[in-house]
Amino acid sequence: MPAQLPGPDEYTVGLICALAIELAAAIQMMDEEIDECPNLRQDPSDTNSYSFGRVGGHNVVATCLPRIGTNAAATVAAQMRSTFRSMRFGLMVGIGGGVPSAADIRLGDVVVSQPVGNHGGVVQYDFGKTEADGQLRRMGNLDAPPTFLLNAVRVLQTNHVRGKTKFPEYLSKIVSQLPHFACPGTEHDILFKNTYKHGSGATCVDCDKEEVIERMPRGESNATLHFGTIASGNQVMKDAETRDRLSKELGGILCFEMEAAGLMNDFPCLVVRGICDYADSHKNNEWQPYAAATASACAKELLSIIPRYHQGKRFSETSLYSQLLTF
């Protein structure tokens, strides 16, 4: 007799993506896809389309934004929670622009939001008041994720330092099933000086190679994880000098993106971003599929760490730290 499919009150995790390619990677990383949700009655105000599955024992519902931006993210999250009332937390999973001046970030790496200093893991860098001198004075702070999510990030961070994560295994599986999501190759990971602007054309074939920053080789497809502050706003960051200035002003921003600020105060969540460009004028779409895959592999790792719950009750009494000790 087939297992009974989970109903809407049994979904406790929400995955939110901004692009179709991100959602494709997120669905592909699921342990099991579920075709339908019995007795699903979407709230009349809920216009989202959903995909269902299981990851690490969690029942997961995933959706994609109709457009990019913090407001769209806030609306989609609110609609999701109105339909799936047992939802405990979410993951914003997708791609972002890295800040190589803040850390040794390479294309394909992953940044996971984590509180640093006065920031709760995500900061809205373009929200505030413009003063008489033309300078933006930022206002308000975004909430940090709840403690159980921060504990999971600590476990992931510790296991990563010890070389004990399953992230490479999960990534390899996604790429083997979706060859289009394979790493483009480190020879295509080119970082230019922050003062050098892109000329014309969709690629950097004609860009001056004398302006390339030489970095120590790291190895083919050797994506790594970073933990820290993610900057979120309603404009695309395509200027390296502005990128580096804002990162320094805000205590070492690791990544720029355009949705998470709409979630943090009303939807308990973590943000997981695969680095697809360097938030500069040289950005293009070549690394987007692989970055979406690395972000989804990391999200799967997180979901394997976070304890499972059902209607507010814990399935497993194993603590996060006992998981760490027995990994």
C-alpha positions in Angstrom: 0.0 0.0 0.0 1.6 3.3 -1.0 2.5 5.8 1.7 0.0 8.5 2.4 1.0 11.8 0.8 1.5 14.7 3.3 -1.3 17.3 3.5 -0.8 21.0 3.6 -0.5 21.0 7.4 2.5 18.7 7.2 4.8 21.0 5.3 7.1 22.7 7.6 9.9 24.1 5.3 9.6 26.7 2.5 12.1 27.1 -0.3 12.0 30.4 -2.1 13.9 31.0 -5.3 13.9 34.1 -7.6 14.7 32.4 -10.9 13.5 29.3 -12.7 17.1 28.0 -12.9 17.4 28.3 -9.1 14.1 26.5 -8.6 15.2 23.7 -11.0 18.3 23.1 -8.9 16.4 23.2 -5.7 13.9 20.6 -6.8 16.6 18.4 -8.2 18.4 18.3 -4.8 15.3 16.9 -3.1 15.5 13.3 -1.8 12.0 12.7 -3.1 9.6 14.7 -5.3 5.9 14.6 -4.5 3.5 15.1 -7.3 0.6 16.6 -5.4 -0.5 17.8 -2.0 -3.9 16.2 -1.1 -6.6 18.6 0.2 -4.6 21.7 -0.7 -6.8 24.7 -0.6 -4.8 27.8 -1.4 -5.9 31.0 0.3 -7.7 33.2 -2.3 -4.9 35.7 -2.0 -2.2 33.1 -2.7 -1.2 33.2 -6.3 2.0 31.1 -5.9 2.7 27.9 -7.8 4.2 25.2 -5.7 6.5 22.1 -6.0 6.6 19.5 -3.2 9.2 17.1 -1.9 11.1 15.7 1.1 14.7 16.6 2.1 16.4 15.2 5.2 13.1 14.1 6.6 11.5 17.5 6.2 8.4 18.0 4.0 9.4 20.9 1.8 7.3 23.2 -0.4 9.2 25.3 -3.1 8.1 28.2 -5.2 9.6 30.9 -7.5 9.1 34.6 -7.5 7.1 36.2 -10.3 9.6 39.0 -10.5 12.8 39.9 -8.7 13.0 42.3 -5.8 12.5 42.5 -2.0 8.8 43.4 -2.3 8.1 40.4 -4.4 9.9 38.1 -2.0 7.9 39.5 1.0 4.6 38.9 -0.9 5.4 35.4 -1.9 6.5 34.4 1.6 3.4 35.8 3.1 1.2 34.0 0.7 3.1 30.7 1.3 2.6 31.0 5.0 -1.1 31.7 4.6 -1.6 28.4 2.8 0.9 26.2 4.7 0.1 27.2 8.3 2.5 24.7 9.9 5.5 26.2 8.2 8.4 26.8 10.7 11.1 28.3 8.6 12.3 29.0 5.1 15.4 29.0 2.9 16.1 31.6 0.3 18.2 29.7 -2.2 19.8 30.9 -5.4 22.6 33.0 -6.9 24.3 36.2 -5.9 27.3 38.4 -6.7 30.4 37.8 -4.6 32.8 40.3 -3.0 36.3 39.1 -3.5 37.8 42.0 -1.6 36.2 40.7 1.6 37.3 37.0 1.4 38.8 34.6 -1.1 35.5 34.1 -2.9 35.5 32.4 -6.2 32.7 31.7 -8.7 30.7 28.7 -7.6 31.4 29.3 -3.9 28.4 29.6 -1.5 27.7 32.3 1.0 25.4 31.4 3.9 23.9 34.3 5.9 25.2 34.5 9.5 25.0 37.4 12.0 28.2 39.5 12.2 28.5 42.6 14.4 25.3 44.6 14.3 23.9 42.8 11.3 21.6 39.8 11.6 23.0 38.1 8.5 21.3 40.3 5.9 21.5 44.0 5.6 19.4 46.2 3.2 22.1 48.5 1.9 19.8 50.8 -0.2 17.2 51.6 2.4 17.3 54.8 4.4 17.2 58.6 4.2 19.2 60.8 1.7 20.7 63.7 3.6 21.3 67.2 2.4 24.8 66.3 1.3 23.5 63.5 -0.9 24.7 60.7 1.4 22.4 57.8 2.2 21.9 57.3 6.0 20.7 53.7 6.4 17.8 53.1 8.8 16.6 50.1 10.6 18.0 46.6 11.1 16.7 43.3 9.8 16.0 40.5 12.2 18.4 37.6 12.7 17.2 34.0 12.1 15.9 32.1 15.1 18.4 30.3 17.3 17.7 26.8 16.0 18.7 28.0 12.5 21.8 29.7 13.7 22.8 26.6 15.6 22.5 24.6 12.3 24.7 27.1 10.6 27.3 26.6 13.3 27.2 22.9 12.8 27.6 23.3 9.1 30.5 25.8 9.6 32.3 23.4 12.0 31.9 20.4 9.8 33.1 22.4 6.8 36.3 23.4 8.7 36.8 19.7 9.5 36.2 18.6 5.9 33.2 16.5 7.1 30.3 18.0 5.0 28.4 16.1 2.4 28.2 19.2 0.2 30.5 17.9 -2.5 28.5 14.6 -2.7 25.2 16.5 -3.0 26.7 18.8 -5.6 28.1 16.0 -7.7 24.7 14.3 -7.7 22.9 17.4 -9.0 25.5 18.0 -11.7 25.5 14.3 -12.8 21.7 14.5 -13.3 21.7 17.9 -14.9 24.9 18.2 -17.0 23.9 21.8 -17.9 24.6 22.7 -14.3 28.3 21.6 -14.5 31.1 23.9 -13.5 32.2 26.0 -16.5 35.9 25.5 -15.5 38.2 27.6 -13.5 39.8 29.1 -16.6 36.5 31.0 -17.0 36.7 32.4 -13.5 38.2 35.8 -14.2 38.5 38.6 -11.7 39.4 42.1 -12.9 40.7 45.0 -10.9 37.9 47.0 -9.4 38.8 50.1 -11.4 38.6 48.4 -14.8 35.2 48.7 -16.5 33.8 46.2 -19.0 33.8 47.4 -22.5 31.3 46.1 -25.1 29.9 42.6 -25.8 28.3 39.9 -23.8 31.6 38.3 -22.7 35.0 39.5 -21.7 36.8 38.2 -24.7 37.9 41.7 -25.6 38.7 42.9 -22.1 42.3 43.8 -21.3 43.9 40.7 -19.7 46.5 43.0 -18.2 43.8 44.1 -15.8 43.1 40.6 -14.5 44.0 39.9 -10.8 46.2 36.8 -10.5 45.1 34.4 -7.7 46.4 31.2 -6.4 44.8 28.2 -8.1 42.3 26.4 -6.0 41.5 23.3 -8.1 38.8 22.4 -10.6 35.3 22.5 -9.3 36.5 23.1 -5.7 33.6 25.2 -4.5 33.8 26.2 -0.8 31.5 27.7 1.8 31.6 31.2 3.4 29.5 32.5 6.3 28.7 36.1 7.0 26.7 39.1 5.9 24.7 39.3 2.7 23.7 42.7 1.3 20.2 42.9 -0.2 18.6 45.7 -2.2 16.3 46.5 -5.1 19.0 47.4 -7.6 21.6 45.2 -9.4 25.1 45.7 -8.2 27.4 46.1 -11.3 30.1 48.4 -10.1 33.2 46.9 -8.4 34.3 50.1 -6.7 30.9 50.7 -5.2 30.8 47.0 -4.2 34.0 47.2 -2.3 33.1 50.5 -0.7 29.8 49.3 0.6 31.3 46.0 1.8 33.9 47.9 3.9 31.3 50.4 5.2 29.0 47.5 6.3 31.7 45.4 8.0 32.7 43.0 5.3 29.8 42.2 3.0 30.4 38.8 1.3 27.6 38.8 -1.3 25.0 41.1 -3.0 21.5 40.0 -4.0 18.0 41.4 -4.5 15.4 39.5 -2.4 16.3 38.5 1.1 15.6 41.9 2.8 11.9 41.3 2.1 11.9 38.2 4.2 14.0 38.6 7.3 11.5 40.5 9.6 8.5 38.4 8.9 9.7 34.9 7.8 12.3 33.0 9.9 14.8 32.0 7.3 18.4 31.6 6.2 19.8 32.9 2.9 22.0 30.6 0.8 23.7 32.1 -2.3 25.9 30.5 -4.9 28.3 33.0 -6.4 27.7 33.5 -10.1 29.6 36.8 -10.7 31.6 39.4 -8.8 28.9 42.1 -8.8 30.9 44.2 -11.3 30.5 45.4 -14.8 31.9 42.1 -16.2 28.9 40.0 -15.0 27.3 37.6 -17.3 25.1 34.4 -17.1 27.7 31.7 -17.7 28.1 30.6 -14.1 24.4 30.9 -13.1 23.5 27.2 -13.4 26.5 25.9 -11.5 26.1 28.6 -8.8 22.4 27.6 -8.5 23.5 24.0 -8.0 26.1 24.8 -5.3 23.5 26.8 -3.4 21.0 23.9 -3.6 23.6 21.4 -2.4 24.4 23.6 0.6 20.7 24.0 1.3 20.3 20.2 1.4 23.2 20.0 3.8 21.5 22.5 6.1 18.2 20.6 6.0 20.0 17.4 6.9 21.3 19.2 10.1 18.1 21.0 11.2 16.0 18.7 13.5 12.7 17.5 12.0 9.4 18.7 13.4 5.8 17.7 12.8 3.0 20.1 13.8 5.3 21.7 16.3 6.6 18.4 17.7 10.2 17.1 17.2 10.6 13.9 15.3 14.2 13.4 16.4 15.4 14.2 19.9 19.0 14.2 18.7 20.5 17.6 19.3 22.4 19.6 16.7 25.6 19.2 18.7 25.3 15.5 19.2 24.9 15.4 15.4 28.2 17.3 15.1 30.0 15.0 17.5 28.9 11.8 15.7 29.2 13.1 12.1 
